[in-house]
Amino acid sequence: MKNSCLFIIMIILSFFFMGCEKTMPFAPEENELLDGPVEGLSTAEQIQFLKGDEAFGDVFTIEEGLGPVFVANQCASCHAGDGKGSPFVKFTRFGQPDTLGNQFLSFGGPQLQHKAIPGYQPEQLPFGATSTDLIAPAVSGLGFLDAVSDADIISMSDENDANGDGISGRPHWNNIPGYVQLRPNSISQNGKYISRFGKKGGAYDLLHQTSGAYNQDMGITSLFEPIDPFSGLEVDPEVSTQTVHDVVFYLKTLKAPLRRDQDDSDVIVGEQLFSQADCAKCHTPTLQTSNSPIEALSNKVFHPYTDLLLHDMGSGLDDGYTEGFALTSEWKTPALWGLGLSKDAQGGTYFLLHDGRAMSIEEAILLHGGEAEQSKTMYTQLSETEKQQLIKFLESL
């Protein structure tokens, strides 16, 4: 009798677990995720990656230094799943449209902190300031972009359009803060260096970008950016130097987005159409890293679809605002890798271009102008089938 009862219980449990297998969600494939470390990290590097991952998701409180004015209370709120932000978590930069340097820094610039802790008022745009709304970029694969040599970036530039193709990308030669460490074999021009992160490529490296984000996004001071954006005074660091370095290491060692559907016949044709329309002249498919202190990033060939250069995108995308020495109509070519996964981080809908105004890939293409005008025209001349093939290729990235 005892054995019979035990047998019946085992039968019931087997049906229970079989049912669970049918109802449990499947784990997503690796190429459907933007997060995760690059392959080849040492044990010590994996530990630092995890520390940085945790710090990236930390929620700051008032007691920990949040604010008093701010945009967000954690890094991950603008980079959900390490992906793109959306207009619902936008940030606003302001200043004036010239190269004299931002004259509104004493009025809270360059970023509008539109939230405040109790007892304080959010910032308001000062009179006369030009502003632009931006959405956060995806952060996967940044370490590869960071490790591209200055020489390679210069080799892709054609500032005076010497070849006559209408495309004249140029490096963003910019002033850099004293705390950054120059890359090996960095090249300078009139005391300026090539910066490559941010919508207009205003940040030199990921330490520059991350320290600025702590300060301007969350009102968190660090050893690198000690000026409180509310008072304008230098205060004690509110985030440790080690934590900042851990987050920088995390961003450097996030894996590159992985391709999907590469063997699909439409994707293959779409890639050919992408090249024929000269899109690849700015969205350069393949780059290579140079030597890196992180062995897993050294001398690697990768496929980001960017040239890391500034390009004039025409009056339609001229936001009247600049950073560093970029013109108001110039934008750094955004990497297209991970484009097909953007909706996963944006609530199921595309929000593309610098401010998220384009709600489809086609709409983003049709808003291209300036140096991209000819490519846009070639896209409009494709058949509907060819357009869908090109878009299907972009969604495979």
C-alpha positions as a printed NumPy array, in Angstrom:
array([[  0.   ,   0.   ,   0.   ],
       [  2.84 ,   2.327,   0.932],
       [  4.619,   1.63 ,  -2.371],
       [  1.399,   2.203,  -4.309],
       [  0.915,   5.615,  -2.677],
       [  4.507,   6.535,  -3.426],
       [  4.045,   5.528,  -7.071],
       [  0.895,   7.648,  -7.363],
       [  2.697,  10.672,  -5.848],
       [  5.561,  10.271,  -8.326],
       [  3.082,  10.157, -11.23 ],
       [  1.382,  13.343,  -9.994],
       [  4.722,  15.144,  -9.58 ],
       [  5.861,  14.097, -13.048],
       [  2.712,  15.636, -14.568],
       [  3.284,  18.771, -12.468],
       [  6.841,  19.28 , -13.711],
       [  5.834,  18.47 , -17.294],
       [  3.233,  21.194, -17.024],
       [  5.811,  23.614, -15.664],
       [  8.088,  22.939, -18.611],
       [  5.276,  23.905, -20.976],
       [  4.36 ,  27.11 , -19.104],
       [  7.828,  28.34 , -18.07 ],
       [  9.145,  31.093, -20.381],
       [ 12.098,  30.235, -22.573],
       [ 15.379,  31.955, -21.792],
       [ 16.167,  34.466, -24.546],
       [ 18.942,  33.654, -26.985],
       [ 22.256,  35.43 , -26.499],
       [ 21.751,  37.404, -29.71 ],
       [ 18.467,  38.773, -28.342],
       [ 20.186,  40.472, -25.384],
       [ 22.35 ,  43.574, -25.233],
       [ 23.78 ,  42.923, -21.791],
       [ 26.438,  40.429, -20.781],
       [ 30.254,  40.513, -20.754],
       [ 32.606,  40.224, -23.686],
       [ 34.191,  36.806, -24.033],
       [ 37.675,  36.211, -22.694],
       [ 37.656,  38.162, -19.425],
       [ 39.878,  36.883, -16.632],
       [ 38.365,  35.901, -13.28 ],
       [ 39.397,  39.226, -11.755],
       [ 37.911,  41.093, -14.723],
       [ 34.652,  39.171, -14.455],
       [ 34.424,  40.165, -10.782],
       [ 34.949,  43.831, -11.641],
       [ 32.387,  43.54 , -14.442],
       [ 29.807,  42.279, -11.932],
       [ 30.653,  45.086,  -9.511],
       [ 30.188,  47.607, -12.288],
       [ 26.935,  45.96 , -13.349],
       [ 25.623,  46.269,  -9.798],
       [ 26.711,  49.914,  -9.528],
       [ 25.084,  50.685, -12.891],
       [ 21.755,  49.637, -11.375],
       [ 22.239,  51.297,  -7.962],
       [ 19.449,  53.706,  -7.029],
       [ 20.763,  56.855,  -5.367],
       [ 18.871,  58.392,  -2.469],
       [ 18.973,  61.849,  -0.945],
       [ 21.19 ,  60.495,   1.838],
       [ 23.657,  59.233,  -0.782],
       [ 23.888,  62.598,  -2.514],
       [ 21.089,  62.535,  -5.098],
       [ 20.38 ,  66.014,  -6.394],
       [ 19.27 ,  68.4  ,  -5.085],
       [ 18.367,  68.742,  -8.759],
       [ 18.692,  65.796, -11.115],
       [ 17.411,  63.945, -14.187],
       [ 17.463,  60.33 , -12.968],
       [ 18.393,  58.434,  -9.824],
       [ 20.26 ,  55.549, -11.462],
       [ 22.198,  54.844, -14.644],
       [ 19.898,  52.   , -15.673],
       [ 16.767,  54.163, -15.702],
       [ 17.936,  55.767, -18.967],
       [ 19.588,  52.613, -20.366],
       [ 17.071,  49.843, -19.673],
       [ 18.648,  46.486, -20.458],
       [ 21.718,  48.474, -21.632],
       [ 19.613,  49.647, -24.576],
       [ 18.426,  52.976, -25.94 ],
       [ 16.398,  55.426, -23.919],
       [ 13.085,  56.897, -24.999],
       [ 11.423,  60.346, -24.952],
       [  9.859,  59.342, -21.627],
       [ 13.313,  59.482, -20.014],
       [ 14.811,  62.196, -22.196],
       [ 17.392,  64.74 , -21.111],
       [ 17.806,  68.335, -22.264],
       [ 21.054,  70.128, -23.062],
       [ 21.197,  73.914, -23.378],
       [ 23.596,  76.685, -24.257],
       [ 23.976,  78.7  , -27.436],
       [ 24.685,  77.816, -31.065],
       [ 28.296,  78.944, -31.41 ],
       [ 31.805,  77.786, -30.638],
       [ 32.592,  80.371, -27.959],
       [ 32.017,  77.877, -25.168],
       [ 28.752,  77.458, -23.29 ],
       [ 27.902,  80.852, -21.792],
       [ 25.12 ,  79.349, -19.673],
       [ 27.231,  77.137, -17.415],
       [ 26.606,  79.522, -14.509],
       [ 22.862,  79.039, -15.071],
       [ 22.933,  75.281, -14.614],
       [ 24.221,  74.28 , -18.051],
       [ 24.993,  72.247, -19.981],
       [ 22.141,  69.989, -18.831],
       [ 18.688,  70.805, -17.538],
       [ 17.965,  69.024, -14.271],
       [ 14.176,  68.931, -14.465],
       [ 13.597,  67.062, -11.187],
       [ 14.375,  68.042,  -7.607],
       [ 14.377,  66.553,  -4.136],
       [ 11.809,  67.922,  -1.621],
       [ 12.476,  71.532,  -0.679],
       [ 14.091,  72.448,  -3.991],
       [ 12.778,  73.6  ,  -7.358],
       [ 13.749,  71.918, -10.647],
       [ 15.806,  73.99 , -13.059],
       [ 14.109,  76.096, -15.707],
       [ 15.63 ,  76.926, -19.076],
       [ 17.29 ,  80.357, -18.757],
       [ 16.219,  83.121, -21.102],
       [ 18.139,  83.136, -24.359],
       [ 19.444,  79.58 , -24.111],
       [ 19.153,  77.244, -27.068],
       [ 18.124,  73.737, -26.042],
       [ 17.894,  70.27 , -27.511],
       [ 16.196,  67.112, -26.263],
       [ 18.191,  63.879, -26.399],
       [ 17.585,  60.229, -25.598],
       [ 20.23 ,  57.963, -24.121],
       [ 22.145,  55.662, -26.488],
       [ 22.589,  51.923, -26.039],
       [ 25.781,  51.161, -24.108],
       [ 26.738,  47.697, -25.369],
       [ 30.019,  47.282, -27.254],
       [ 31.436,  50.64 , -26.136],
       [ 34.799,  49.169, -25.186],
       [ 35.423,  48.204, -28.793],
       [ 34.688,  51.74 , -29.973],
       [ 36.915,  53.109, -27.222],
       [ 39.821,  50.966, -28.439],
       [ 39.771,  52.119, -32.081],
       [ 42.976,  54.053, -32.752],
       [ 42.984,  57.758, -33.559],
       [ 44.88 ,  56.943, -36.743],
       [ 42.063,  54.685, -37.958],
       [ 39.452,  57.364, -37.26 ],
       [ 41.482,  59.941, -39.155],
       [ 41.915,  57.531, -42.072],
       [ 38.11 ,  57.395, -42.488],
       [ 37.716,  61.177, -42.517],
       [ 37.438,  63.377, -45.601],
       [ 36.775,  66.802, -44.147],
       [ 37.079,  68.68 , -47.441],
       [ 35.369,  65.97 , -49.552],
       [ 38.503,  65.34 , -51.585],
       [ 36.905,  62.395, -53.38 ],
       [ 33.851,  64.426, -54.4  ],
       [ 31.219,  61.997, -53.121],
       [ 29.397,  64.622, -51.05 ],
       [ 30.423,  63.048, -47.745],
       [ 32.907,  64.933, -45.598],
       [ 33.068,  63.33 , -42.167],
       [ 35.577,  64.743, -39.715],
       [ 36.918,  63.803, -36.279],
       [ 35.691,  65.858, -33.343],
       [ 38.863,  67.572, -32.157],
       [ 37.967,  68.724, -28.657],
       [ 39.457,  69.927, -25.397],
       [ 39.71 ,  67.182, -22.778],
       [ 39.557,  67.259, -18.97 ],
       [ 42.776,  66.842, -17.043],
       [ 41.711,  63.617, -15.355],
       [ 41.498,  61.472, -18.487],
       [ 44.4  ,  59.244, -19.453],
       [ 45.329,  59.552, -23.101],
       [ 45.088,  56.427, -25.206],
       [ 48.352,  54.943, -26.503],
       [ 49.411,  56.657, -29.743],
       [ 46.869,  59.45 , -29.313],
       [ 47.085,  62.161, -31.937],
       [ 46.598,  65.832, -31.094],
       [ 45.745,  68.82 , -33.255],
       [ 46.322,  72.317, -31.873],
       [ 46.179,  70.956, -28.343],
       [ 42.897,  69.123, -28.932],
       [ 42.214,  65.385, -29.094],
       [ 39.659,  63.2  , -30.864],
       [ 36.568,  62.699, -28.729],
       [ 34.077,  60.004, -29.679],
       [ 31.285,  59.442, -27.131],
       [ 27.942,  61.223, -26.914],
       [ 25.55 ,  62.332, -29.641],
       [ 28.005,  64.893, -30.961],
       [ 31.094,  62.997, -29.853],
       [ 31.857,  65.465, -27.07 ],
       [ 33.349,  63.016, -24.552],
       [ 36.904,  61.755, -24.978],
       [ 36.544,  58.375, -23.277],
       [ 34.22 ,  56.39 , -21.039],
       [ 35.636,  57.896, -17.843],
       [ 34.843,  61.348, -19.208],
       [ 31.361,  60.217, -20.256],
       [ 30.578,  58.356, -17.021],
       [ 31.827,  61.038, -14.637],
       [ 29.785,  63.626, -16.508],
       [ 26.69 ,  61.407, -16.35 ],
       [ 26.987,  60.937, -12.584],
       [ 27.301,  64.7  , -12.188],
       [ 24.784,  66.002, -14.714],
       [ 22.215,  63.185, -14.642],
       [ 22.095,  62.488, -10.916],
       [ 23.782,  65.444,  -9.248],
       [ 26.429,  63.062,  -7.888],
       [ 29.907,  64.504,  -7.478],
       [ 33.094,  62.469,  -7.852],
       [ 36.83 ,  62.996,  -7.637],
       [ 36.699,  63.648, -11.394],
       [ 33.692,  65.997, -11.477],
       [ 33.61 ,  67.615,  -8.015],
       [ 31.463,  70.673,  -8.853],
       [ 27.891,  70.405,  -7.586],
       [ 25.632,  71.325, -10.536],
       [ 23.142,  73.086,  -8.229],
       [ 25.407,  75.308,  -6.145],
       [ 28.344,  75.552,  -8.516],
       [ 30.648,  74.806,  -5.585],
       [ 33.235,  72.079,  -5.207],
       [ 32.052,  69.454,  -2.706],
       [ 33.314,  66.139,  -1.392],
       [ 32.858,  63.135,  -3.696],
       [ 29.455,  61.465,  -3.315],
       [ 30.452,  58.374,  -5.28 ],
       [ 33.746,  56.575,  -4.723],
       [ 36.502,  56.604,  -7.311],
       [ 36.49 ,  52.803,  -7.287],
       [ 32.772,  52.711,  -8.095],
       [ 33.255,  55.063, -11.034],
       [ 36.102,  52.886, -12.318],
       [ 33.944,  49.768, -11.88 ],
       [ 31.143,  51.303, -13.961],
       [ 33.63 ,  52.395, -16.62 ],
       [ 35.037,  48.856, -16.726],
       [ 31.507,  47.451, -17.004],
       [ 30.772,  49.724, -19.964],
       [ 34.086,  48.832, -21.586],
       [ 33.498,  45.108, -21.3  ],
       [ 29.846,  44.825, -22.294],
       [ 29.68 ,  42.501, -25.27 ],
       [ 29.055,  43.753, -28.775],
       [ 25.499,  43.156, -30.053],
       [ 25.236,  39.881, -31.951],
       [ 23.743,  39.58 , -35.443],
       [ 20.548,  37.648, -36.126],
       [ 19.103,  36.076, -39.294],
       [ 22.33 ,  36.516, -41.253],
       [ 21.457,  33.631, -43.592],
       [ 18.026,  35.027, -44.449],
       [ 17.916,  35.761, -48.187],
       [ 16.152,  39.11 , -47.673],
       [ 18.757,  40.16 , -45.114],
       [ 21.549,  39.29 , -47.544],
       [ 19.938,  41.349, -50.316],
       [ 19.223,  44.155, -47.845],
       [ 22.888,  44.356, -46.916],
       [ 23.796,  44.741, -50.585],
       [ 21.21 ,  47.518, -50.989],
       [ 22.59 ,  49.246, -47.871],
       [ 25.997,  49.407, -49.529],
       [ 24.638,  50.404, -52.935],
       [ 22.826,  53.358, -51.366],
       [ 26.181,  54.517, -49.917],
       [ 24.88 ,  54.145, -46.355],
       [ 28.077,  52.258, -45.499],
       [ 30.176,  55.326, -46.309],
       [ 29.223,  56.77 , -42.901],
       [ 27.879,  53.674, -41.135],
       [ 31.174,  51.838, -41.69 ],
       [ 30.439,  48.12 , -41.196],
       [ 33.818,  46.923, -39.91 ],
       [ 36.429,  48.43 , -37.59 ],
       [ 39.354,  47.032, -35.626],
       [ 40.617,  47.753, -32.137],
       [ 44.24 ,  48.468, -31.385],
       [ 46.123,  47.305, -28.3  ],
       [ 44.058,  47.544, -25.119],
       [ 44.901,  47.019, -21.426],
       [ 41.938,  44.629, -21.507],
       [ 43.214,  41.645, -23.472],
       [ 39.707,  40.612, -24.548],
       [ 39.441,  43.905, -26.486],
       [ 42.892,  43.946, -28.076],
       [ 43.261,  43.765, -31.849],
       [ 39.704,  42.614, -32.484],
       [ 37.728,  43.009, -35.702],
       [ 34.134,  44.066, -34.994],
       [ 31.088,  45.36 , -36.875],
       [ 29.505,  48.491, -35.359],
       [ 28.336,  50.365, -38.516],
       [ 29.844,  53.717, -37.55 ],
       [ 32.893,  55.759, -38.526],
       [ 32.923,  57.737, -35.223],
       [ 33.03 ,  60.946, -37.29 ],
       [ 30.938,  64.099, -37.317],
       [ 28.697,  64.598, -40.357],
       [ 26.479,  67.486, -41.399],
       [ 22.961,  66.046, -41.396],
       [ 21.197,  69.043, -42.888],
       [ 18.741,  71.656, -41.678],
       [ 16.07 ,  69.123, -40.701],
       [ 18.294,  67.698, -37.961],
       [ 19.936,  70.995, -37.006],
       [ 18.938,  71.451, -33.37 ],
       [ 20.643,  74.823, -32.935],
       [ 22.864,  73.495, -30.158],
       [ 26.429,  72.334, -30.089],
       [ 28.901,  70.613, -27.792],
       [ 32.627,  71.006, -28.071],
       [ 33.458,  72.071, -31.609],
       [ 30.672,  70.266, -33.479],
       [ 28.469,  72.43 , -35.654],
       [ 24.776,  72.607, -34.785],
       [ 23.865,  70.449, -37.797],
       [ 26.621,  67.909, -37.153],
       [ 26.113,  64.576, -35.423],
       [ 28.468,  61.714, -34.745],
       [ 27.494,  58.689, -36.822],
       [ 25.588,  56.427, -34.401],
       [ 26.533,  52.76 , -34.359],
       [ 23.753,  50.682, -35.9  ],
       [ 24.601,  47.416, -34.177],
       [ 21.791,  46.393, -31.839],
       [ 19.284,  48.498, -33.803],
       [ 16.838,  45.599, -34.159],
       [ 16.774,  45.177, -30.364],
       [ 16.087,  48.854, -29.649],
       [ 12.349,  48.37 , -29.207],
       [ 12.946,  45.909, -26.368],
       [ 14.358,  48.733, -24.245],
       [ 11.937,  51.369, -25.532],
       [  8.619,  49.838, -24.567],
       [  7.992,  47.986, -27.818],
       [  8.179,  51.014, -30.127],
       [ 11.097,  52.526, -32.002],
       [ 12.293,  55.988, -30.94 ],
       [ 15.209,  56.753, -33.241],
       [ 17.567,  59.64 , -34.075],
       [ 19.099,  61.846, -31.4  ],
       [ 15.784,  62.902, -29.876],
       [ 13.643,  59.843, -30.59 ],
       [ 11.423,  61.67 , -33.079],
       [ 11.497,  58.835, -35.647],
       [  9.16 ,  55.993, -34.721],
       [ 10.292,  53.629, -37.472],
       [ 13.521,  52.858, -39.295],
       [ 12.059,  54.228, -42.52 ],
       [ 11.084,  57.483, -40.835],
       [ 14.65 ,  57.819, -39.514],
       [ 16.052,  57.286, -43.012],
       [ 13.701,  59.885, -44.53 ],
       [ 14.787,  62.486, -41.96 ],
       [ 18.404,  62.204, -43.102],
       [ 19.689,  65.225, -44.989],
       [ 22.903,  67.099, -45.646],
       [ 25.661,  64.626, -46.44 ],
       [ 23.089,  61.812, -46.362],
       [ 20.686,  63.449, -48.819],
       [ 21.865,  61.36 , -51.755],
       [ 21.57 ,  58.105, -49.806],
       [ 18.058,  59.064, -48.721],
       [ 17.144,  59.754, -52.34 ],
       [ 18.486,  56.361, -53.43 ],
       [ 16.397,  54.725, -50.698],
       [ 13.218,  56.441, -51.943],
       [ 13.893,  55.094, -55.439],
       [ 13.912,  51.475, -54.26 ],
       [ 10.888,  49.274, -54.809],
       [  8.717,  48.492, -51.779],
       [ 10.189,  44.99 , -51.675],
       [ 13.739,  46.357, -51.712],
       [ 12.929,  48.86 , -48.977],
       [ 11.64 ,  46.037, -46.781],
       [ 14.763,  44.   , -47.49 ],
       [ 17.022,  46.881, -46.491],
       [ 15.039,  47.461, -43.299],
       [ 15.081,  43.741, -42.531],
       [ 18.871,  43.851, -42.809],
       [ 19.035,  46.791, -40.385],
       [ 16.814,  44.915, -37.944],
       [ 19.209,  41.957, -38.094],
       [ 22.04 ,  44.063, -36.669]])
